[in-house]
Each structure stands twice: as C-alpha cells, then as structure tokens.
Amino acid sequence: MSASPTIIPVNTPSAAYSVAIGHGLLPEIGSRIDALLNGKLRSGEQRCFVVSSPEIWQRWGDTLATGFPQQPTLLSVPSGEHHKRLATVERLGEEMAQAGADRDSVLIAFGGGVIGDMTGYLAASYMRGIRYVQVPTTLLAQVDSSIGGKTGVNLAAGKNLVGAFHHPLAVYADIEVLSTLPTTELRAGLQESIKAGIIRDASLFDYLEQHAEKILSGDPEALAHVVAASVRVKAEVVSADERESGLRMILNLGHTLGHAIEAATEYKQLLHGEAVAWGMLAALHIALARATVTPDQAARMSRLIRTYGPLKPFTADPAHLVALTTKDKKNRSGNRSFVLPVGIGNAVVVRDVSEVELLEAAETFSR
C-alpha cells in the first residue's frame, strides 16, 4: 500500500468528487474505484474500459491492472493532439458498443490531457452519459486538465470547440508516473502551475521560484507539493464557478493566444504548456502596458516562465494569430475574453483588449 494520499475535494452544484495525490497509487486504483461502485466490479455487475495510448499502457498498464478484480477492457488511442477529433470518439464508441458496454460501465482516462479530454467527452456522450475516472499521467493533466469536468475535442477551426461539462467520478494522480515523463513534457506541464501561482496563489509562485532546481530535477516531494498546490487552485475556482460564467475564466491566462499558436502551427510545433507559456508572456506585455502589474512583477513572472522553459521557437504570422483569437470559445457576443494578471496571485477577465494590443503582443514572439 502507498502512504496515505493527499485528498483535495471538488464540490460543484452538479458533482462532488475528490482528487487523490500520492506516490504508488496505480496498484490501488482498481480497488478504490470498486469501493466507489460498492463492490460491483468484484461482483461482475459493472465493467471498466480504459482509454490509453500504446506507450502509456506498455509502461504502466500492468501496474494499473493489478488492482482490478477483473481485467479492464483496453481502448487504444495513438499519442498526439491531432487524434483529438470526433472521428476518434466515434471509433472508441463503436468499440465500446461491440464489447457490450452499457450505461453502468465506467471509463478510465489513463494518459495525458488529450486522452483525458477525449475520454471525458466519450463518457459524456456514450448512451447520453456514463461515469468515468481520470488517471492523469502527465504533469499538465495532473495539475489542470483532469479536474473540473471540461471535456472535448478539436475542430479544424480551433481547439476544444466541441465538448461538454462532465465531471469525473474521481481523479487519481500518482506522482511516480512522472518519473518516466520526458523533460520537455515536465517543463511544459509546470507552465500550468506557474499560471496557477500567478492568478491565485502567490505562495505557490514563491515555491516555484525558490525550488526550481529540485522541481526540474524531478524530486518527488517537490513535485507532489506543486501538484497539490496547483490542484487546490483549480478545485477552489471550479467549485466557485462550475460553468465558466465568471471566475473560472481566470484559469485561461495565456490560453487565448496559446490556443491560437497551437491552431496556427497545426499542433505540431509546440506542446500545450509551451504554447501557454508564450501566451502568458503576451498577457504580461498587455498587463504591463495597462499597469495591472508593475515592471518588477512583470520581470519576476517573465523570469519564472523562462526558467521553466526554454521557450521553444515557432513559426506563425502575428496577424493570423490575432485572427484566430476571434474563434476562441471563451468569447461572448463577439467580444474577446482575455485574462490579465493583477500583481502576483490575482487576475482579472477583461473584454476590451483590442486587436492592436493583441498584435503588438504577438509581434513580441519573434523578438
């Protein structure tokens, strides 16, 4: 048995569940899910289906499967953002139907953010909604995308434009799986933790500044601290604003231009966290011009973002990036919703950022 995990509750009007964060959780997840289902996995009354990539399943699948009273059915999805499409969801749904999945079946998302988003949307859609569990295997998924019930897939026009709010039954974040995460993915995921610190938790920001060497070296205790603090931010915001009608929008710091960068580069040049890092620098440029941050605060934030880089260069026309922001799903009545930091540990959503401001910010990417 692993040591007792850290448990962080998520309480929204439509769902209440917990995020468990610890070391060595994978072998226990089957029994933990069975307990949530009142022993119906062990009795054979209900079945589990796992959506995962071949790489994740080959490395960690046996460890996960040991905790299940009956072997879960594997549904495989190749790695890569370009597979996050409706066609993949349809194919997975067909495989589930052929395997006899019914409304009492439970899906398990076992992978990074792409797997988690798609599996959640599959769960929201299959037979008009079944239960699912998030078992995130990347830092980005552990600190951000596995929590809050946002599910979806991409269209050619933009990221996550088709989706649904559908909360998981539980989230299990095992810090040990991060030991095999490529360094680039670890660093990209940490950008979401930097975001959490900037918008809501100055103490997390300070911790990321003071312990960068330990965190970047993959120190398990340091990573557990960062994951737990990041999850608390996400849980607090989601609990206060489940459907992104107000406060929850602050979680999108760096994402307006970040998503535009991903779409412009066809999801091939940057990881999501890397694109968000560039987007946060653009937001800082605008915030500094609007004096919502001081020069010293902007310098600290920029330095921390770059410390957890290096920021990977990309090729995209600034005007095209600005045009793509008009398709952002957070826009309301034709107006862009844009998140600006207010000092360190606070943020505000504004809807008057002009195309000129965005273009000037996007032009800094090539400097």
N, C-alpha and C positions, 0 to 999 in steps of 0.2 A: 504494500500500500504506500501511496505517496504521503508526504506530510499534508496536513490539512490545508486545502487551498484557500486563497482569499476569495471571498464571496461578495460580489457587488450587485445589489438589486437594481432592476429597471422596472419602474412602475408607471404605466401609462393608462389612460382611460379604457383602452381595449385589450390590454395584455399586461401581465406581471410575470417576470421571469428573472433568473439570476445569471450572472457571468462568473464562472469559476476560473481562477487564475492560479496555476501552480506548477510544480515540477513532477513529471511522471504521471500525468493524468490519463494518458491514452489507454493504458490497460484497464482502467476503471470505468471508462465512459459507457461501455455496454451495460454494466450493472447499474450505473447511475441513471441511464435512460430507462432501463427496465423498472427501476424504482419509481420514476416519474409516471410510468404507464401501469403501475400497480401490478407488476409481475406478468404482464400479458405477453411479453417477449418470451419469457421462460415457458409459459404455458402453450405457446404457439398460436395464441389468438391474434396476435399482431405481428407484422413483419417490418423489417428495416431495409431500406435501399440506400446505398452510399454512392454519392456522386463525387468522383475524384479524377485526377489526372494520372496517367500511367506512371509518371515519375514519383509522385507523392505516394501512390499505392505501393509501388515496388519498395520504397524505402521504409514506409511506416504502416502499411496496410496490415501486416501480420500482428503488429503491436496493438493496433486498434481492435482488430477482430478477436483477440484473445478474451476480451471482456464480455463478448456477446454469447448468450446461451445457445443461439443458433446463428450460423454464419450469415451475415447480411449479404444482400444481392448487390453486386458492384455494377455501377453505370459509369462508363469511362468517357472522359472528355479530354481532347488534346489540350495542351497548355497554349495560352496566348489569348490576348484581348480580341483578336479577330474571330474567335469562335463564340464570342458572347453575343449571339444573334438568335432571333426567333426560330430559325431553322434548327439550331441545336436543341432548343427547348422542345420543339415538336418531336425531334428524333428521340429524345430521352422519354418523353411522354408515351410514345409508341412502344418503347422498350418496356416501360413500366406496365402498360396495359397488357402486353403479350406475356409478361411474367406474373400477371394476376394481382397487381397492386390494386387495393381498394381504398375506400375513404378512411379506414383505420390504419393504413400503412403510414410509416414515418420515414421521411427523407433525412439524410445526414449529408451536410455540405462539408466535405473533407478536403480542404485546399485553401487557396488564397482568395482574394477579393472577387476575381472573375467567377470562380466556382461558387462562392457564397452568394453572389448576386443572382446568378442563373438558377441555382438550386432553390433559392427563396422564391423566385418568380415561378418556377415549376411547381413548387408547393402551393403557392397562391392560386395557381391556375388548374392544377390537376383535380378533376372531379369537383371543381369550384372551391378547392381549398382543403389541404391536408396539413398535418403537423410536420415540422422539420426542426432539426438541431444544427447549430453551427459549431464546427470544429475547425477553427482557422489555423492554418499552418504557416502563414507569413506574418511578419510584424505588422504590416499595414492592416491586414484583416483582423488581427487580434486587437489592435488599438482603435479601430474605426469601423470598417465596413461590415463586420459581423454583428454589430449592435445597432438597434434602433428600428429594424423592420423594413428598411428600404431595400427593395428588390428590383431587378430589371435587366434589360438587355439593350444593346446599342442598335441604332439605325445608321444608315449611311449619312444621314443628315446630322447626327450628333450622338453624344454619349447618354445612355440611360433614358432615352426618350420614351421607351415603352416599359412599364413596370407597375408595381403595386406596393402598398404598405402591407406587410405580412410579417408579424413578429415570430421569432423562433420560440420553441419550447424551452430551450436553454442554450447557453454558449459555454464551451469548454476551451480554454486557452492554455495549452501545455507549453511552457517555456522551453522544454527540452527540444521540441521540434525545430526551434530557431537555430540550434547548433549546426544544422546542415543547410541553413539558408545562405545563398550566395551573398557576398559582402555588398554587392550593388543593391540587392533587394532589402537587406537590412537597413542600409543607409536611406533608401527611398522610403521605407516604412517609417523611419524616425522623423521624416519631414512632417508626417501627420501628428506626431507627438509634439513637435515644435509648434505646429498650428494650435494644438490644444493649449499649450502653455501661453501662447500669445493672446488667444481670445478669452481665456477663462481662468488660468492657473499660473500666477507669477512664480509660485514656489516650484512648480514643475519646470518652468523656463529656467529658473536658477539652477535646478538639479542638472538639467541638460548642459548648462554652461560649465558647471563645476566638475562633472563626472564624465565628460566627453570621452576621455581615453578608455575608461572602464567599459562604458556603454558600447563604443565602437569595437572594442576587442571581444564583445560577446559575453561579458561577465554575466552569469545567470541571475545573480541577485540584483545587479543594477538594472538589467532588462526587466525583471519582474517588477521592480519599483516603477519603471517608466510605463510599462503596460498597465499596471493597476491605476496609476495616477491618470493616464490618458483615458482609460475606461470610465473612471469616475466622472471626468468632464463630460464624456459622451452620454453617460447614463443620466446625469443631472439635467442636461439640456433636453434630451429626448423625453424624459419624464415630465418636463415642464411644457414642452411643445411637441407633441407626437407627430403632427401632420405638416410640420414646417410652415406654419402660418405666421410665425414671427421669429421668436428667439432662436429656433433651430437653424435658421439661415446663417447664423454666425459660424456654424461648422463648415461653411463653404468658403472660408478665407482662402484665397489663392486658386479656387476652383473655376471661377468664371473664365479667366484666361488660360488656366491649366487645362481645362477640358477642350478649349479652342485649340491649344497646342497639340493635344492628343489627336483631335479630329484632323487638323491640318497635316499632320505627319503620318496619318493613317495608322496610328497606334503602333508604329514600327520603330520609332527613333528613341522614345523615352518610356520609362516606367511611369506609372501614375504618380507616385510620390515625387519623382524628378520633375514632372510637369507642374505639379502643385508648388514645388519649391520656386520655380520660375514665376508662377502666378503670384506667390506671396511677395516676391521681390517687386513685382509690378504694383501690387496693392500698397506696398511700402512707399513706392515712388509717389503715388497719388496721395497717400496719407501725409507724407512729409510736405507736399505742396499745399495741402489743405490744413496743415498744422494740427492734425489729430494726434500726431506723435512729434516728439522733439528730435532734433538731429542726433542727440546721444542715444535715445531709444531706438531710432531707426538704425543707427550704426550697430548697436548690440544685436538687434534682430537679424540684420543682414549678415553679420559675422557668424551668428549661430547657424543660420541656414547654410552658409558656405562651409562651415566647419563640418557639417554632416553631409556635405557633397562628396566629391567635387560635382559641380553642376555640369551636366553633360550638354554640349552644344547641340543645336538642332537647326534645321533649315525651314523657315516659314516666313511668308510675307506679312509684315505687321498689319497692313490694311486688311488682308484676308483674315487674320486672327480677330480683328475687331468686328468684321462682318459676321464671323461665326458666333460671336457672343450674342447676337440677336436671336439665336436659336436655343439659348440656354433655357432649361426647363424651369429655372427659378424666376424668370421674367414674369411680370404681371402687367396686363393691359398695355403691352408694347413697351413698358419701361424696364430697363435692366435693374436687377437687384445685385448690389455689389457690397462686399464686406470690407470694411476698413478697420484696422487696429486703432484702438484708443489707448495710447500708452502700452504697457505690457501687462496682460491679464484681463483685458477688456476689449470689446469690439462693438461695432455698430453696423447696421444694414442701411445703406443709402440707395436711393433710386434716381439720383440726379447726376451720376457720373457721365460725363459727355464723351462722345466719340473722340474728340480732340484729346481729352485726358487719357483715354484708353490707348489711343495711337501713340502718344508721347511715351506712355509706359511700355508699350510693346516694342517701341523702337530701341529701348534700352537693352533688349535682349541681345542685340548684335554688337553692343559696345564693349 
